[in-house]
């Protein structure tokens, strides 16, 4: 179940990037580590 939640948060982070959101805001809303989010770019 945790794996599914992390996958969903990654999808949310990708969409937030496409919408032009700030990385700090993405971290706040997804709970993902900065390193994981930066790899999505």
C-alpha positions as CSV (number, residue, x, y, z in Angstrom):
1,X,0.0,0.0,0.0
2,X,2.9,2.4,0.8
3,X,4.4,1.7,-2.6
4,X,1.1,2.7,-4.2
5,X,0.9,5.9,-2.2
6,X,4.5,6.9,-3.2
7,X,3.7,6.2,-6.9
8,X,0.7,8.4,-6.7
9,X,2.7,11.2,-5.0
10,X,5.3,10.9,-7.8
11,X,2.5,11.4,-10.4
12,X,1.2,14.4,-8.4
13,X,4.7,15.9,-8.3
14,X,5.1,15.4,-12.1
15,X,1.8,17.2,-12.7
16,X,2.7,20.0,-10.3
17,X,5.9,20.5,-12.3
18,X,4.0,20.7,-15.5
19,X,1.8,23.3,-13.9
20,X,4.9,25.4,-13.0
21,X,4.8,24.9,-9.2
22,X,7.7,25.6,-7.0
23,X,9.8,22.6,-5.8
24,X,9.3,23.6,-2.1
25,X,5.5,23.5,-2.6
26,X,5.7,20.1,-4.3
27,X,7.7,18.8,-1.3
28,X,5.1,20.2,1.1
29,X,2.1,18.6,-0.7
30,X,3.6,15.3,-1.7
31,X,6.0,14.6,1.2
32,X,8.6,13.3,-1.2
33,X,12.3,14.0,-0.6
34,X,13.8,16.9,-2.6
35,X,16.2,14.4,-4.3
36,X,13.3,12.4,-5.7
37,X,11.5,15.4,-7.0
38,X,14.6,16.9,-8.6
39,X,15.1,13.6,-10.6
40,X,11.6,14.1,-12.1
41,X,12.7,17.2,-14.0
